[in-house]
Amino acid sequence: TLKTTCSMLEEQVVELESLNDELLEKERQWENWRSALEDEKNQAERRTRDMQRLLDNEKQN
């Protein structure tokens, strides 16, 4: 019947909304993780350049 179909669809909508919320939260966590990793990478590259500069200076002296 139509009422049963509507009830089933409403349940599916609730499930999909819940799944969507979970995915949005996972996406937010992923973006935070990716951003932190990018920051760490940039810091490591900066340290590498600094160390290379120090080594180059030592070679010149």
N, CA, C, O and CB atoms as a CASP TS submission, in Angstrom:
PFRMAT TS
TARGET T0000
AUTHOR 0000-0000-0000
METHOD Language model
MODEL 1
PARENT N/A
ATOM      1  N   THR     1       0.845  -1.196   0.000  1.00  0.00           N
ATOM      2  CA  THR     1       0.000   0.000   0.000  1.00  0.00           C
ATOM      3  C   THR     1       0.884   1.252   0.000  1.00  0.00           C
ATOM      4  O   THR     1       2.088   1.184   0.248  1.00  0.00           O
ATOM      5  CB  THR     1      -0.958   0.003   1.233  1.00  0.00           C
ATOM      6  N   LEU     2       0.271   2.360  -0.277  1.00  0.00           N
ATOM      7  CA  LEU     2       0.992   3.630  -0.357  1.00  0.00           C
ATOM      8  C   LEU     2       1.591   4.031   0.986  1.00  0.00           C
ATOM      9  O   LEU     2       2.705   4.551   1.055  1.00  0.00           O
ATOM     10  CB  LEU     2       0.064   4.726  -0.855  1.00  0.00           C
ATOM     11  N   LYS     3       0.833   3.782   2.051  1.00  0.00           N
ATOM     12  CA  LYS     3       1.309   4.152   3.386  1.00  0.00           C
ATOM     13  C   LYS     3       2.567   3.365   3.749  1.00  0.00           C
ATOM     14  O   LYS     3       3.513   3.916   4.311  1.00  0.00           O
ATOM     15  CB  LYS     3       0.207   3.910   4.437  1.00  0.00           C
ATOM     16  N   THR     4       2.568   2.070   3.422  1.00  0.00           N
ATOM     17  CA  THR     4       3.734   1.227   3.701  1.00  0.00           C
ATOM     18  C   THR     4       4.940   1.708   2.903  1.00  0.00           C
ATOM     19  O   THR     4       6.051   1.796   3.426  1.00  0.00           O
ATOM     20  CB  THR     4       3.431  -0.251   3.372  1.00  0.00           C
ATOM     21  N   THR     5       4.707   2.014   1.639  1.00  0.00           N
ATOM     22  CA  THR     5       5.788   2.502   0.782  1.00  0.00           C
ATOM     23  C   THR     5       6.367   3.802   1.331  1.00  0.00           C
ATOM     24  O   THR     5       7.585   3.977   1.364  1.00  0.00           O
ATOM     25  CB  THR     5       5.284   2.712  -0.656  1.00  0.00           C
ATOM     26  N   CYS     6       5.508   4.699   1.756  1.00  0.00           N
ATOM     27  CA  CYS     6       5.961   5.974   2.329  1.00  0.00           C
ATOM     28  C   CYS     6       6.783   5.744   3.595  1.00  0.00           C
ATOM     29  O   CYS     6       7.809   6.391   3.802  1.00  0.00           O
ATOM     30  CB  CYS     6       4.758   6.881   2.642  1.00  0.00           C
ATOM     31  N   SER     7       6.332   4.832   4.426  1.00  0.00           N
ATOM     32  CA  SER     7       7.067   4.531   5.658  1.00  0.00           C
ATOM     33  C   SER     7       8.451   3.977   5.343  1.00  0.00           C
ATOM     34  O   SER     7       9.442   4.361   5.965  1.00  0.00           O
ATOM     35  CB  SER     7       6.284   3.531   6.522  1.00  0.00           C
ATOM     36  N   MET     8       8.507   3.068   4.366  1.00  0.00           N
ATOM     37  CA  MET     8       9.798   2.502   3.978  1.00  0.00           C
ATOM     38  C   MET     8      10.723   3.588   3.435  1.00  0.00           C
ATOM     39  O   MET     8      11.911   3.624   3.756  1.00  0.00           O
ATOM     40  CB  MET     8       9.606   1.395   2.929  1.00  0.00           C
ATOM     41  N   LEU     9      10.170   4.464   2.618  1.00  0.00           N
ATOM     42  CA  LEU     9      10.984   5.537   2.051  1.00  0.00           C
ATOM     43  C   LEU     9      11.474   6.488   3.137  1.00  0.00           C
ATOM     44  O   LEU     9      12.610   6.960   3.091  1.00  0.00           O
ATOM     45  CB  LEU     9      10.187   6.309   0.998  1.00  0.00           C
ATOM     46  N   GLU    10      10.621   6.766   4.105  1.00  0.00           N
ATOM     47  CA  GLU    10      11.028   7.637   5.215  1.00  0.00           C
ATOM     48  C   GLU    10      12.174   7.011   5.999  1.00  0.00           C
ATOM     49  O   GLU    10      13.115   7.704   6.387  1.00  0.00           O
ATOM     50  CB  GLU    10       9.836   7.915   6.152  1.00  0.00           C
ATOM     51  N   GLU    11      12.098   5.703   6.233  1.00  0.00           N
ATOM     52  CA  GLU    11      13.179   5.006   6.931  1.00  0.00           C
ATOM     53  C   GLU    11      14.479   5.087   6.134  1.00  0.00           C
ATOM     54  O   GLU    11      15.552   5.307   6.695  1.00  0.00           O
ATOM     55  CB  GLU    11      12.799   3.535   7.179  1.00  0.00           C
ATOM     56  N   GLN    12      14.366   4.907   4.824  1.00  0.00           N
ATOM     57  CA  GLN    12      15.557   4.975   3.973  1.00  0.00           C
ATOM     58  C   GLN    12      16.163   6.377   3.995  1.00  0.00           C
ATOM     59  O   GLN    12      17.384   6.532   4.006  1.00  0.00           O
ATOM     60  CB  GLN    12      15.210   4.572   2.529  1.00  0.00           C
ATOM     61  N   VAL    13      15.306   7.392   4.001  1.00  0.00           N
ATOM     62  CA  VAL    13      15.793   8.771   4.060  1.00  0.00           C
ATOM     63  C   VAL    13      16.566   8.995   5.360  1.00  0.00           C
ATOM     64  O   VAL    13      17.635   9.606   5.356  1.00  0.00           O
ATOM     65  CB  VAL    13      14.614   9.776   3.948  1.00  0.00           C
ATOM     66  N   VAL    14      16.021   8.499   6.470  1.00  0.00           N
ATOM     67  CA  VAL    14      16.699   8.649   7.763  1.00  0.00           C
ATOM     68  C   VAL    14      18.055   7.946   7.728  1.00  0.00           C
ATOM     69  O   VAL    14      19.051   8.495   8.201  1.00  0.00           O
ATOM     70  CB  VAL    14      15.824   8.076   8.913  1.00  0.00           C
ATOM     71  N   GLU    15      18.099   6.739   7.172  1.00  0.00           N
ATOM     72  CA  GLU    15      19.362   6.003   7.068  1.00  0.00           C
ATOM     73  C   GLU    15      20.367   6.752   6.194  1.00  0.00           C
ATOM     74  O   GLU    15      21.546   6.854   6.535  1.00  0.00           O
ATOM     75  CB  GLU    15      19.116   4.597   6.497  1.00  0.00           C
ATOM     76  N   LEU    16      19.888   7.273   5.067  1.00  0.00           N
ATOM     77  CA  LEU    16      20.779   7.998   4.164  1.00  0.00           C
ATOM     78  C   LEU    16      21.300   9.282   4.806  1.00  0.00           C
ATOM     79  O   LEU    16      22.463   9.643   4.626  1.00  0.00           O
ATOM     80  CB  LEU    16      20.057   8.323   2.858  1.00  0.00           C
ATOM     81  N   GLU    17      20.446   9.963   5.548  1.00  0.00           N
ATOM     82  CA  GLU    17      20.890  11.176   6.244  1.00  0.00           C
ATOM     83  C   GLU    17      21.963  10.840   7.272  1.00  0.00           C
ATOM     84  O   GLU    17      22.936  11.577   7.432  1.00  0.00           O
ATOM     85  CB  GLU    17      19.700  11.877   6.929  1.00  0.00           C
ATOM     86  N   SER    18      21.776   9.725   7.963  1.00  0.00           N
ATOM     87  CA  SER    18      22.758   9.291   8.952  1.00  0.00           C
ATOM     88  C   SER    18      24.088   8.947   8.274  1.00  0.00           C
ATOM     89  O   SER    18      25.153   9.348   8.743  1.00  0.00           O
ATOM     90  CB  SER    18      22.228   8.077   9.740  1.00  0.00           C
ATOM     91  N   LEU    19      24.015   8.203   7.169  1.00  0.00           N
ATOM     92  CA  LEU    19      25.226   7.872   6.420  1.00  0.00           C
ATOM     93  C   LEU    19      25.915   9.129   5.911  1.00  0.00           C
ATOM     94  O   LEU    19      27.141   9.233   5.947  1.00  0.00           O
ATOM     95  CB  LEU    19      24.895   6.945   5.250  1.00  0.00           C
ATOM     96  N   ASN    20      25.129  10.072   5.443  1.00  0.00           N
ATOM     97  CA  ASN    20      25.686  11.324   4.944  1.00  0.00           C
ATOM     98  C   ASN    20      26.412  12.071   6.057  1.00  0.00           C
ATOM     99  O   ASN    20      27.502  12.601   5.842  1.00  0.00           O
ATOM    100  CB  ASN    20      24.582  12.203   4.346  1.00  0.00           C
ATOM    101  N   ASP    21      25.816  12.114   7.238  1.00  0.00           N
ATOM    102  CA  ASP    21      26.462  12.769   8.383  1.00  0.00           C
ATOM    103  C   ASP    21      27.796  12.101   8.708  1.00  0.00           C
ATOM    104  O   ASP    21      28.791  12.775   8.973  1.00  0.00           O
ATOM    105  CB  ASP    21      25.539  12.735   9.618  1.00  0.00           C
ATOM    106  N   GLU    22      27.803  10.758   8.684  1.00  0.00           N
ATOM    107  CA  GLU    22      29.043  10.023   8.954  1.00  0.00           C
ATOM    108  C   GLU    22      30.107  10.352   7.912  1.00  0.00           C
ATOM    109  O   GLU    22      31.271  10.568   8.248  1.00  0.00           O
ATOM    110  CB  GLU    22      28.778   8.508   8.978  1.00  0.00           C
ATOM    111  N   LEU    23      29.696  10.388   6.645  1.00  0.00           N
ATOM    112  CA  LEU    23      30.650  10.689   5.580  1.00  0.00           C
ATOM    113  C   LEU    23      31.188  12.110   5.705  1.00  0.00           C
ATOM    114  O   LEU    23      32.378  12.343   5.491  1.00  0.00           O
ATOM    115  CB  LEU    23      29.997  10.496   4.211  1.00  0.00           C
ATOM    116  N   LEU    24      30.329  13.055   6.046  1.00  0.00           N
ATOM    117  CA  LEU    24      30.782  14.434   6.230  1.00  0.00           C
ATOM    118  C   LEU    24      31.798  14.527   7.362  1.00  0.00           C
ATOM    119  O   LEU    24      32.790  15.249   7.256  1.00  0.00           O
ATOM    120  CB  LEU    24      29.591  15.357   6.514  1.00  0.00           C
ATOM    121  N   GLU    25      31.549  13.798   8.439  1.00  0.00           N
ATOM    122  CA  GLU    25      32.485  13.790   9.569  1.00  0.00           C
ATOM    123  C   GLU    25      33.820  13.166   9.161  1.00  0.00           C
ATOM    124  O   GLU    25      34.882  13.681   9.511  1.00  0.00           O
ATOM    125  CB  GLU    25      31.884  13.022  10.765  1.00  0.00           C
ATOM    126  N   LYS    26      33.764  12.052   8.415  1.00  0.00           N
ATOM    127  CA  LYS    26      34.998  11.410   7.945  1.00  0.00           C
ATOM    128  C   LYS    26      35.757  12.340   6.999  1.00  0.00           C
ATOM    129  O   LYS    26      36.985  12.418   7.044  1.00  0.00           O
ATOM    130  CB  LYS    26      34.681  10.070   7.237  1.00  0.00           C
ATOM    131  N   GLU    27      35.021  13.038   6.151  1.00  0.00           N
ATOM    132  CA  GLU    27      35.654  13.980   5.230  1.00  0.00           C
ATOM    133  C   GLU    27      36.342  15.109   6.006  1.00  0.00           C
ATOM    134  O   GLU    27      37.446  15.522   5.651  1.00  0.00           O
ATOM    135  CB  GLU    27      34.610  14.560   4.249  1.00  0.00           C
ATOM    136  N   ARG    28      35.697  15.602   7.053  1.00  0.00           N
ATOM    137  CA  ARG    28      36.275  16.660   7.886  1.00  0.00           C
ATOM    138  C   ARG    28      37.558  16.158   8.558  1.00  0.00           C
ATOM    139  O   ARG    28      38.568  16.862   8.591  1.00  0.00           O
ATOM    140  CB  ARG    28      35.252  17.135   8.957  1.00  0.00           C
ATOM    141  N   GLN    29      37.503  14.924   9.095  1.00  0.00           N
ATOM    142  CA  GLN    29      38.686  14.339   9.726  1.00  0.00           C
ATOM    143  C   GLN    29      39.814  14.158   8.705  1.00  0.00           C
ATOM    144  O   GLN    29      40.978  14.431   8.996  1.00  0.00           O
ATOM    145  CB  GLN    29      38.335  12.985  10.376  1.00  0.00           C
ATOM    146  N   TRP    30      39.453  13.699   7.514  1.00  0.00           N
ATOM    147  CA  TRP    30      40.440  13.493   6.461  1.00  0.00           C
ATOM    148  C   TRP    30      41.114  14.815   6.100  1.00  0.00           C
ATOM    149  O   TRP    30      42.335  14.871   5.954  1.00  0.00           O
ATOM    150  CB  TRP    30      39.781  12.868   5.217  1.00  0.00           C
ATOM    151  N   GLU    31      40.321  15.877   5.955  1.00  0.00           N
ATOM    152  CA  GLU    31      40.884  17.181   5.611  1.00  0.00           C
ATOM    153  C   GLU    31      41.817  17.683   6.707  1.00  0.00           C
ATOM    154  O   GLU    31      42.872  18.244   6.414  1.00  0.00           O
ATOM    155  CB  GLU    31      39.765  18.196   5.366  1.00  0.00           C
ATOM    156  N   ASN    32      41.436  17.486   7.964  1.00  0.00           N
ATOM    157  CA  ASN    32      42.303  17.879   9.079  1.00  0.00           C
ATOM    158  C   ASN    32      43.615  17.105   9.039  1.00  0.00           C
ATOM    159  O   ASN    32      44.689  17.676   9.226  1.00  0.00           O
ATOM    160  CB  ASN    32      41.592  17.649  10.426  1.00  0.00           C
ATOM    161  N   TRP    33      43.519  15.797   8.794  1.00  0.00           N
ATOM    162  CA  TRP    33      44.709  14.949   8.728  1.00  0.00           C
ATOM    163  C   TRP    33      45.599  15.369   7.563  1.00  0.00           C
ATOM    164  O   TRP    33      46.817  15.481   7.707  1.00  0.00           O
ATOM    165  CB  TRP    33      44.311  13.467   8.589  1.00  0.00           C
ATOM    166  N   ARG    34      44.981  15.597   6.414  1.00  0.00           N
ATOM    167  CA  ARG    34      45.729  15.984   5.217  1.00  0.00           C
ATOM    168  C   ARG    34      46.440  17.320   5.441  1.00  0.00           C
ATOM    169  O   ARG    34      47.598  17.485   5.057  1.00  0.00           O
ATOM    170  CB  ARG    34      44.787  16.075   3.994  1.00  0.00           C
ATOM    171  N   SER    35      45.754  18.254   6.051  1.00  0.00           N
ATOM    172  CA  SER    35      46.325  19.562   6.329  1.00  0.00           C
ATOM    173  C   SER    35      47.507  19.453   7.294  1.00  0.00           C
ATOM    174  O   SER    35      48.540  20.090   7.091  1.00  0.00           O
ATOM    175  CB  SER    35      45.258  20.494   6.902  1.00  0.00           C
ATOM    176  N   ALA    36      47.350  18.645   8.341  1.00  0.00           N
ATOM    177  CA  ALA    36      48.435  18.455   9.310  1.00  0.00           C
ATOM    178  C   ALA    36      49.640  17.805   8.633  1.00  0.00           C
ATOM    179  O   ALA    36      50.783  18.182   8.891  1.00  0.00           O
ATOM    180  CB  ALA    36      47.959  17.590  10.503  1.00  0.00           C
ATOM    181  N   LEU    37      49.380  16.834   7.771  1.00  0.00           N
ATOM    182  CA  LEU    37      50.462  16.157   7.057  1.00  0.00           C
ATOM    183  C   LEU    37      51.187  17.129   6.128  1.00  0.00           C
ATOM    184  O   LEU    37      52.413  17.100   6.024  1.00  0.00           O
ATOM    185  CB  LEU    37      49.914  14.962   6.254  1.00  0.00           C
ATOM    186  N   GLU    38      50.436  17.976   5.464  1.00  0.00           N
ATOM    187  CA  GLU    38      51.025  18.990   4.584  1.00  0.00           C
ATOM    188  C   GLU    38      51.921  19.939   5.389  1.00  0.00           C
ATOM    189  O   GLU    38      53.013  20.294   4.947  1.00  0.00           O
ATOM    190  CB  GLU    38      49.912  19.788   3.851  1.00  0.00           C
ATOM    191  N   ASP    39      51.451  20.343   6.568  1.00  0.00           N
ATOM    192  CA  ASP    39      52.253  21.214   7.439  1.00  0.00           C
ATOM    193  C   ASP    39      53.555  20.523   7.843  1.00  0.00           C
ATOM    194  O   ASP    39      54.625  21.130   7.802  1.00  0.00           O
ATOM    195  CB  ASP    39      51.450  21.610   8.698  1.00  0.00           C
ATOM    196  N   GLU    40      53.458  19.255   8.231  1.00  0.00           N
ATOM    197  CA  GLU    40      54.655  18.503   8.622  1.00  0.00           C
ATOM    198  C   GLU    40      55.633  18.387   7.459  1.00  0.00           C
ATOM    199  O   GLU    40      56.844  18.514   7.640  1.00  0.00           O
ATOM    200  CB  GLU    40      54.271  17.105   9.125  1.00  0.00           C
ATOM    201  N   LYS    41      55.101  18.148   6.272  1.00  0.00           N
ATOM    202  CA  LYS    41      55.949  18.034   5.087  1.00  0.00           C
ATOM    203  C   LYS    41      56.685  19.348   4.835  1.00  0.00           C
ATOM    204  O   LYS    41      57.885  19.351   4.561  1.00  0.00           O
ATOM    205  CB  LYS    41      55.109  17.642   3.852  1.00  0.00           C
ATOM    206  N   ASN    42      55.962  20.459   4.928  1.00  0.00           N
ATOM    207  CA  ASN    42      56.581  21.765   4.705  1.00  0.00           C
ATOM    208  C   ASN    42      57.669  22.050   5.736  1.00  0.00           C
ATOM    209  O   ASN    42      58.723  22.589   5.399  1.00  0.00           O
ATOM    210  CB  ASN    42      55.521  22.866   4.745  1.00  0.00           C
ATOM    211  N   GLN    43      57.415  21.691   6.986  1.00  0.00           N
ATOM    212  CA  GLN    43      58.420  21.888   8.037  1.00  0.00           C
ATOM    213  C   GLN    43      59.662  21.039   7.764  1.00  0.00           C
ATOM    214  O   GLN    43      60.791  21.505   7.922  1.00  0.00           O
ATOM    215  CB  GLN    43      57.831  21.539   9.423  1.00  0.00           C
ATOM    216  N   ALA    44      59.445  19.802   7.356  1.00  0.00           N
ATOM    217  CA  ALA    44      60.572  18.910   7.059  1.00  0.00           C
ATOM    218  C   ALA    44      61.387  19.457   5.890  1.00  0.00           C
ATOM    219  O   ALA    44      62.617  19.415   5.918  1.00  0.00           O
ATOM    220  CB  ALA    44      60.070  17.481   6.740  1.00  0.00           C
ATOM    221  N   GLU    45      60.711  19.967   4.867  1.00  0.00           N
ATOM    222  CA  GLU    45      61.421  20.538   3.720  1.00  0.00           C
ATOM    223  C   GLU    45      62.217  21.770   4.144  1.00  0.00           C
ATOM    224  O   GLU    45      63.342  21.978   3.689  1.00  0.00           O
ATOM    225  CB  GLU    45      60.430  20.903   2.595  1.00  0.00           C
ATOM    226  N   ARG    46      61.625  22.586   5.019  1.00  0.00           N
ATOM    227  CA  ARG    46      62.309  23.778   5.515  1.00  0.00           C
ATOM    228  C   ARG    46      63.565  23.383   6.306  1.00  0.00           C
ATOM    229  O   ARG    46      64.628  23.979   6.135  1.00  0.00           O
ATOM    230  CB  ARG    46      61.356  24.620   6.399  1.00  0.00           C
ATOM    231  N   ARG    47      63.425  22.371   7.171  1.00  0.00           N
ATOM    232  CA  ARG    47      64.585  21.902   7.947  1.00  0.00           C
ATOM    233  C   ARG    47      65.676  21.355   7.021  1.00  0.00           C
ATOM    234  O   ARG    47      66.865  21.576   7.251  1.00  0.00           O
ATOM    235  CB  ARG    47      64.153  20.810   8.960  1.00  0.00           C
ATOM    236  N   THR    48      65.261  20.647   5.983  1.00  0.00           N
ATOM    237  CA  THR    48      66.228  20.099   5.029  1.00  0.00           C
ATOM    238  C   THR    48      66.988  21.222   4.334  1.00  0.00           C
ATOM    239  O   THR    48      68.208  21.150   4.187  1.00  0.00           O
ATOM    240  CB  THR    48      65.520  19.211   3.988  1.00  0.00           C
ATOM    241  N   ARG    49      66.274  22.257   3.907  1.00  0.00           N
ATOM    242  CA  ARG    49      66.938  23.397   3.261  1.00  0.00           C
ATOM    243  C   ARG    49      67.900  24.092   4.223  1.00  0.00           C
ATOM    244  O   ARG    49      69.009  24.468   3.844  1.00  0.00           O
ATOM    245  CB  ARG    49      65.895  24.403   2.745  1.00  0.00           C
ATOM    246  N   ASP    50      67.459  24.257   5.474  1.00  0.00           N
ATOM    247  CA  ASP    50      68.323  24.894   6.476  1.00  0.00           C
ATOM    248  C   ASP    50      69.594  24.078   6.696  1.00  0.00           C
ATOM    249  O   ASP    50      70.693  24.631   6.750  1.00  0.00           O
ATOM    250  CB  ASP    50      67.568  25.065   7.808  1.00  0.00           C
ATOM    251  N   MET    51      69.439  22.771   6.821  1.00  0.00           N
ATOM    252  CA  MET    51      70.600  21.904   7.031  1.00  0.00           C
ATOM    253  C   MET    51      71.527  21.948   5.817  1.00  0.00           C
ATOM    254  O   MET    51      72.749  21.974   5.965  1.00  0.00           O
ATOM    255  CB  MET    51      70.150  20.454   7.309  1.00  0.00           C
ATOM    256  N   GLN    52      70.948  21.956   4.623  1.00  0.00           N
ATOM    257  CA  GLN    52      71.767  22.013   3.412  1.00  0.00           C
ATOM    258  C   GLN    52      72.540  23.330   3.366  1.00  0.00           C
ATOM    259  O   GLN    52      73.709  23.355   2.981  1.00  0.00           O
ATOM    260  CB  GLN    52      70.885  21.857   2.145  1.00  0.00           C
ATOM    261  N   ARG    53      71.891  24.413   3.756  1.00  0.00           N
ATOM    262  CA  ARG    53      72.545  25.714   3.787  1.00  0.00           C
ATOM    263  C   ARG    53      73.713  25.696   4.784  1.00  0.00           C
ATOM    264  O   ARG    53      74.794  26.208   4.492  1.00  0.00           O
ATOM    265  CB  ARG    53      71.528  26.822   4.158  1.00  0.00           C
ATOM    266  N   LEU    54      73.484  25.102   5.961  1.00  0.00           N
ATOM    267  CA  LEU    54      74.558  24.996   6.954  1.00  0.00           C
ATOM    268  C   LEU    54      75.726  24.168   6.420  1.00  0.00           C
ATOM    269  O   LEU    54      76.888  24.534   6.592  1.00  0.00           O
ATOM    270  CB  LEU    54      74.024  24.374   8.254  1.00  0.00           C
ATOM    271  N   LEU    55      75.406  23.052   5.771  1.00  0.00           N
ATOM    272  CA  LEU    55      76.463  22.206   5.202  1.00  0.00           C
ATOM    273  C   LEU    55      77.244  22.950   4.122  1.00  0.00           C
ATOM    274  O   LEU    55      78.471  22.862   4.060  1.00  0.00           O
ATOM    275  CB  LEU    55      75.862  20.918   4.620  1.00  0.00           C
ATOM    276  N   ASP    56      76.531  23.675   3.281  1.00  0.00           N
ATOM    277  CA  ASP    56      77.197  24.443   2.226  1.00  0.00           C
ATOM    278  C   ASP    56      78.113  25.498   2.836  1.00  0.00           C
ATOM    279  O   ASP    56      79.220  25.715   2.344  1.00  0.00           O
ATOM    280  CB  ASP    56      76.159  25.108   1.298  1.00  0.00           C
ATOM    281  N   ASN    57      77.666  26.151   3.897  1.00  0.00           N
ATOM    282  CA  ASN    57      78.491  27.157   4.571  1.00  0.00           C
ATOM    283  C   ASN    57      79.734  26.521   5.175  1.00  0.00           C
ATOM    284  O   ASN    57      80.827  27.083   5.101  1.00  0.00           O
ATOM    285  CB  ASN    57      77.684  27.875   5.663  1.00  0.00           C
ATOM    286  N   GLU    58      79.562  25.336   5.778  1.00  0.00           N
ATOM    287  CA  GLU    58      80.711  24.633   6.366  1.00  0.00           C
ATOM    288  C   GLU    58      81.742  24.284   5.289  1.00  0.00           C
ATOM    289  O   GLU    58      82.946  24.400   5.518  1.00  0.00           O
ATOM    290  CB  GLU    58      80.246  23.348   7.093  1.00  0.00           C
ATOM    291  N   LYS    59      81.273  23.861   4.125  1.00  0.00           N
ATOM    292  CA  LYS    59      82.183  23.505   3.034  1.00  0.00           C
ATOM    293  C   LYS    59      82.972  24.721   2.564  1.00  0.00           C
ATOM    294  O   LYS    59      84.146  24.606   2.213  1.00  0.00           O
ATOM    295  CB  LYS    59      81.402  22.897   1.859  1.00  0.00           C
ATOM    296  N   GLN    60      82.329  25.879   2.558  1.00  0.00           N
ATOM    297  CA  GLN    60      82.991  27.097   2.088  1.00  0.00           C
ATOM    298  C   GLN    60      84.032  27.581   3.090  1.00  0.00           C
ATOM    299  O   GLN    60      85.004  28.234   2.712  1.00  0.00           O
ATOM    300  CB  GLN    60      81.961  28.199   1.831  1.00  0.00           C
ATOM    301  N   ASN    61      83.832  27.263   4.364  1.00  0.00           N
ATOM    302  CA  ASN    61      84.774  27.744   5.392  1.00  0.00           C
ATOM    303  C   ASN    61      85.934  26.842   5.579  1.00  0.00           C
ATOM    304  O   ASN    61      86.803  27.118   6.407  1.00  0.00           O
ATOM    305  CB  ASN    61      84.088  27.912   6.695  1.00  0.00           C
TER
END
